[in-house]
Amino acid sequence: MMHCPECQSAAHTRSSRMVTEQTKERYHQCRNLECSCTFVTHESYARIVAKPQKVADTSWRK
């Protein structure tokens, strides 16, 4: 959830689309009916906090 840049009320994601492999563009709408601001944000990776361990190949168990 984002906050509206105009009135600081909660804003919900209405739709999104991938711009690049690592960046998503989201369209938000303010939940405050008196404001109803619609705005766009970009979401992207900043860094990896912990890398997952390699997953063992279990395909032979079938």
N, C-alpha and C positions, 0 to 999 in steps of 0.2 A: 504494500500500500504506500502510496505517495501522498504528500500534502500539497494542496493547491498553492501555486505561487502567488495568487491574488489575495485569498482570504485565509489561508492556512488550514482549511477544513480538510477532512479526508477526501481523497480522490481515488476512484477505482479504475483499474485497467479495463478498457472497452474492447481493444483489439491489439494485436502485435504482429510484427513480421520480421523475418531475419534480413538484415541489411548486408551483413557479411557472415562468414562462418562463426565469428566470435562476437558479433554485435547484433543486438535485437532492438528494434524501434518499437516503443509502446505508446499507445494513444490512451490518455487518461481523461476522465471527466470528474469534475468536482461534484461532491454529493450535496453541497449546500445549494438548494433550489434557487436562492436569491442570486447566487454567483453563476453556477453552471459553466465555469471556465473549462475549456477543453485544451489540453496541451500535450506535447510529445516529449518523451525522454528516451535516452539511449542507455542500454544495459550492455556491459562488456566485462570480460575477465580482467581482473587486476593482477592476481597472482595465485599460485597454488599454495595452500597452507600445508597440506600433507599429501604426498603421492601415495596412491593405493599400491598394495603389494600385487605382484603379478598373480593372476588367477590361474590355478592349475588346470591343465587340459584334462577334462573328465569325459571326453567323447568316447573313450574306449570302454566305459562302463555300460553302454547301451546294450 
